[in-house]
């Protein structure tokens, strides 16, 4: 199951509006509502940008992307830009782990 896959994985904190941080688990629980998403990854490359990568199943309805983005925006705040990409593969890390959420934004000191 998705949850079992995630246990022991590295889940970063994703920084959102006002310095608030979202745990990677938030996205895991959100995506449980969308069983037609086979795999996903949330990447934060810049402090105000999130990219959601989705590997869809054959029954995935692209209209659901809007719902998923809306749900993320409810907690991230309006000034975060959220991009969704449909992908065929989500590469593992160099150490062979599947990362659900990771941030490339340096921690504020």
Contact map, one row per residue, 1 for C-alpha under 8 A:
1111100000000000000000000000000000000000000000000000000000000000000000000000000000000000000000000000000000000
1111110000000000000000000001000100000000000000000000000000000000000000000000000000000000000000000000000000000
1111111000000000000000000001000000000000000000000000000000000000000000000000000000000000000000000000000000000
1111111000000000000000000000000000000000000000000000000000000000000000000000000000000000000000000000000000000
1111111010000000000000000000000000000000000000000000000000000000000000000000000000000000000000000000000000000
0111111110000000000000000001000000000000000000000000000000000000000000000000000000000000000000000001000000000
0011111110000000000000000000000000000000000000000000000000000000000000000000000000000000000000000000000000000
0000011111000000000000000000000000000000000000000000000000000000000000000000000000000000000000000000000000000
0000111111100000000000000000000000000000000000000000000000000000000000000000000000000000000000001111000000000
0000000111110000000000000000000000000000000000000000000000000000000000000000000000000000000000001011100000000
0000000011111000000000111000000000000000000000000000000000000000000000000000000000000000000000000011110000000
0000000001111100000000110000000000000000000000000000000000000000000000000000000000000000000000000000111000000
0000000000111110000011110000000000000000000000000000000000000000000000000000000000000000000000000000111000000
0000000000011111000011110000000000000000000100000000000000000000000000000000000000000000000000000000111000000
0000000000001111101111000000000000000000000000100000000000000000000000000000000000000000000000000000000000000
0000000000000111111111000000000000000000000000110000000000000000000000000001100100000000000000000000000000000
0000000000000011111100000000000000000000000000010000000000000000000000000001111100000000000000000000000000000
0000000000000001111100000000000000000000000000000000000000000000000000000000000000000000000000000000000000000
0000000000000011111110000000000000000000000000000000000000000000000000000000000000000000000000000000000000000
0000000000000011111111000000000000000000000000000000000000000000000000000000000000000000000000000000000000000
0000000000001111001111100000000000000000000000000000000000000000000000000000000000000000000000000000000000000
0000000000001111000111110100000000000000000000000000000000000000000000000001000000000000000000000000000000000
0000000000111100000011111110000000000000000000000000000000000000000000000000000000000000000000000000000000000
0000000000111100000001111111000000000000000000000000000000000000000000000000000000000000000000000001110000000
0000000000100000000000111111100000000000000000000000000000000000000000000000000000000000000000000000000000000
0000000000000000000001111111110000000000000000000000000000000000000000000000000000000000000000000000000000000
0000000000000000000000111111111000000000010000000000000000000000000000000000000000000000000000000001100000000
0110010000000000000000011111111100000000000000000000000000000000000000000000000000000000000000000001000000000
0000000000000000000000001111111110000000000000000000000000000000000000000000000000000000000000000000000000000
0000000000000000000000000111111111000000000000000000000000000000000100100000000000000000000000000000000000000
0000000000000000000000000011111111101000000000000000000000000000000000000000000000000000000000000000000000000
0100000000000000000000000001111111100000000000000000000000000000000000000000000000000000000000000000000000000
0000000000000000000000000000111111100000000000000000000000000000000000000000000000000000000000000000000000000
0000000000000000000000000000011111111000000000000000000000000000000000000000000000000000000000000000000000000
0000000000000000000000000000001111111100000000000000000000000000000000000000000000000000000000000000000000000
0000000000000000000000000000000001111100000000000000000111110000000000000000000000000000000000000000000000000
0000000000000000000000000000001001111111000000000000011110010000000000000000000000000000000000000000000000000
0000000000000000000000000000000000111111000000000000011110000000000000000000000000000000000000000000000000000
0000000000000000000000000000000000001111100000000000011100000000000000000000000000000000010000000000000000000
0000000000000000000000000000000000001111110000000001111000000000000000000000000000000000010000000001000000000
0000000000000000000000000000000000000011111000000001110000000000000000000000000000000000010000000011100000000
0000000000000000000000000010000000000001111100000111100000000000000000000000000000000000000000000001110000000
0000000000000000000000000000000000000000111110000111100000000000000000000000000000000000000000000000111100000
0000000000000100000000000000000000000000011111101110000000000000000000000000000000000000000000000000011110000
0000000000000000000000000000000000000000001111101110000000000000000000000000000000000000000000000000001110000
0000000000000000000000000000000000000000000111111100000000000000000000000000000000000000000000000000000110000
0000000000000011000000000000000000000000000111111000000000000000000000000000000000000000000000000000000010000
0000000000000001100000000000000000000000000001111100000000000000000000000000001110000000000000000000000000000
0000000000000000000000000000000000000000000111111110000000000000000000000000000111100000000000000000000000000
0000000000000000000000000000000000000000011111011111000000000000000000000000000111100000000000000000000000000
0000000000000000000000000000000000000000011110001111100000000000000000000000000001111000000000000000000000000
0000000000000000000000000000000000000001111000000111110000000000000000000000000001111000000000000000000000000
0000000000000000000000000000000000000001111000000011111000000000000000000000000000011110010000000000000000000
0000000000000000000000000000000000001111100000000001111100000000000000000000000000011110000000000000000000000
0000000000000000000000000000000000001111000000000000111110000000000000000000000000000111110000000000000000000
0000000000000000000000000000000000011110000000000000011111110000000000000000000000000110000000000000000000000
0000000000000000000000000000000000011100000000000000001111110000000000000000000000000000000000000000000000000
0000000000000000000000000000000000010000000000000000000111110000000000000000000000000000000000000000000000000
0000000000000000000000000000000000010000000000000000000111111000000000000000000000000000000000000000000000000
0000000000000000000000000000000000011000000000000000000111111101000000000000000000000000000000000000000000000
0000000000000000000000000000000000000000000000000000000000111111100000000000000000000000000000000000000000000
0000000000000000000000000000000000000000000000000000000000011111100000000000000000000000000000000000000000000
0000000000000000000000000000000000000000000000000000000000001111111000000000000000000000000000000000000000000
0000000000000000000000000000000000000000000000000000000000011111111100000000000000000000000000000000000000000
0000000000000000000000000000000000000000000000000000000000001111111110000000000000010000000000000000000000000
0000000000000000000000000000000000000000000000000000000000000011111111000000000000000000000000000000000000000
0000000000000000000000000000000000000000000000000000000000000011111111100000000000000000000000000000000000000
0000000000000000000000000000010000000000000000000000000000000001111111110000000000000000000000000000000000000
0000000000000000000000000000000000000000000000000000000000000000111111111000000001010000000000000000000000000
0000000000000000000000000000000000000000000000000000000000000000011111111100000000000000000000000000000000000
0000000000000000000000000000010000000000000000000000000000000000001111111110000000000000000000000000000000000
0000000000000000000000000000000000000000000000000000000000000000000111111111000000000000000000000000000000000
0000000000000000000000000000000000000000000000000000000000000000000011111111110101000000000000000000000000000
0000000000000000000000000000000000000000000000000000000000000000000001111111110000000000000000000000000000000
0000000000000000000000000000000000000000000000000000000000000000000000111111100000000000000000000000000000000
0000000000000001100001000000000000000000000000000000000000000000000000011111110100000000000000000000000000000
0000000000000001100000000000000000000000000000000000000000000000000000001111111100000000000000000000000000000
0000000000000000100000000000000000000000000000000000000000000000000000001101111110000000000000000000000000000
0000000000000000100000000000000000000000000000010000000000000000000000000000111110000000000000000000000000000
0000000000000001100000000000000000000000000000011100000000000000000000001001111111000000000000000000000000000
0000000000000000000000000000000000000000000000011100000000000000000000000000011111100000000000000000000000000
0000000000000000000000000000000000000000000000001111000000000000000010001000000111110000000000000000000000000
0000000000000000000000000000000000000000000000001111000000000000000000000000000011111000000000000000000000000
0000000000000000000000000000000000000000000000000011110000000000100010000000000001111100000000000000000000000
0000000000000000000000000000000000000000000000000011110000000000000000000000000000111110000000000000000000000
0000000000000000000000000000000000000000000000000000111100000000000000000000000000011111000000000000000000000
0000000000000000000000000000000000000000000000000000111100000000000000000000000000001111110000000000000000000
0000000000000000000000000000000000000000000000000000001000000000000000000000000000000111110000000000000000000
0000000000000000000000000000000000000000000000000000001000000000000000000000000000000011111000000000000000000
0000000000000000000000000000000000000011100000000000101000000000000000000000000000000011111100000100000000000
0000000000000000000000000000000000000000000000000000000000000000000000000000000000000000111110000100000000000
0000000000000000000000000000000000000000000000000000000000000000000000000000000000000000011111111110000000000
0000000000000000000000000000000000000000000000000000000000000000000000000000000000000000001111111110000000000
0000000000000000000000000000000000000000000000000000000000000000000000000000000000000000000111111000000000000
0000000000000000000000000000000000000000000000000000000000000000000000000000000000000000000111111000000000000
0000000000000000000000000000000000000000000000000000000000000000000000000000000000000000000111111100000000000
0000000011000000000000000000000000000000000000000000000000000000000000000000000000000000000111111110000000000
0000000010000000000000000000000000000000000000000000000000000000000000000000000000000000011110011111000000000
0000000011100000000000000000000000000000100000000000000000000000000000000000000000000000000110001111110000000
0000010011100000000000010011000000000001110000000000000000000000000000000000000000000000000000000111110000000
0000000001111100000000010010000000000000111000000000000000000000000000000000000000000000000000000011111000000
0000000000111100000000010000000000000000011100000000000000000000000000000000000000000000000000000011111100000
0000000000011100000000000000000000000000001110000000000000000000000000000000000000000000000000000000111111000
0000000000000000000000000000000000000000001111000000000000000000000000000000000000000000000000000000011111000
0000000000000000000000000000000000000000000111100000000000000000000000000000000000000000000000000000001111100
0000000000000000000000000000000000000000000000000000000000000000000000000000000000000000000000000000001111110
0000000000000000000000000000000000000000000000000000000000000000000000000000000000000000000000000000000011111
0000000000000000000000000000000000000000000000000000000000000000000000000000000000000000000000000000000001111
0000000000000000000000000000000000000000000000000000000000000000000000000000000000000000000000000000000000111
